[in-house]
């Protein structure tokens, strides 16, 4: 991976911009996955709480 980046830096004009954009997209992608995972976990917990409340009120 590092050799590839070194070759790109030496051989292409503006390669640093492409690398920075790629790294930015990777960071945004990772943040989106983490955010989605957190949101889905919160939604799951809220749904479990609602189900438990409904079950308890129906039984009591």
N, C-alpha and C positions, 0 to 999 in steps of 0.2 A: 504494500500500500504506500509506504513512504517512498520507495523507488519510483513508483508511478507518479506521485506528486512532484518529486524532484525533476523527473524527465519533462513533465508538463510545464513546470516553471521555467526550465531552460529552453524549451523548444517553442513555446507559444507566447505570443504577445497577449497580454491581458489574462493570462492563466490564473493569476491571483484572484481576479474578480470572480471567475468561474468557481474557484475553490471556495471562496467566501460565501457565494450564493448557495453552493451545495451544502456547506456546513450549516448555514442559516436554515435551509429547508429541512435538514436532518434534525436540528434543534426544535423547529416548529412541529415537525412530525412526532417527535418524542413527547413534547409537551401536550400535543393533542391526544395522544394515546393515554398518557397519565391522567389528563383531565377527564376523558371519557370513562376510564376505568373507575375513577373516584365517583363520578356522577352516577354511574350504573350501580356501584356499591351502595350509595346513599338511597337510590330509588328502591333497590332490593330490600334494604332494611326498613324503609318506610312501608313498603307493601307487607312485609312480615308483621310489622307492628299493627297495621290496620286489620290484617287477617286475625291476629291474636285477639284484638279488641272485639271484633265481630263475633268470634267463636265464644269468647268469655261472656259477652252480653246475651248471646243466644242460649247458653247453658245456664246462666244465672238468672 
